[in-house]
């Protein structure tokens, strides 16, 4: 089994292109991830 990973950082981007390319390379399973927002940095005060 070949596993692919597709990720976009905001919803204005298109994940479909990445998925199509991964399928061309023979990926049987594709994990998709959409990350939105800004990570909150925590101080260790």
N, C-alpha and C positions, 0 to 999 in steps of 0.2 A: 504494500500500500504506500502510495506517495501522498504526503500531506503538504498542502500549501497554506500560506498565511497572507491574507490581504488586510491592510489597515489604512484607514483614512483618519485625519485628525479633526476634521469638521464636516458638517453636513453639506457644505457647498462643494465638496469634492465628490468625485464619482468612483465608486468601488468596482463598478461593472467591468471596466477596462482591465483592472488587475485580475479579476476572476477569470475573464476570458483568456488572458495570457497564461495563467496557472493551468487552466484546462488544456491549452495547447501543449504544455510541457508534461502532460499526463497525470496531473494530480487527481487522485481519486476522492480525496476529502479536502475541503477548503475551510479553514477557520477564518471568520470575518470579525473585525473589530472596528468600532467607531468610537473614537475618543473625542469628547467635546468639553469645552470649558477649560479653565485654568486650574492647575493643581495648586492647592493651598500649601504654602510653605510654613512649617511649624518651627518656632524657635524653641530652643532648649534652655530657656531662662530659669 
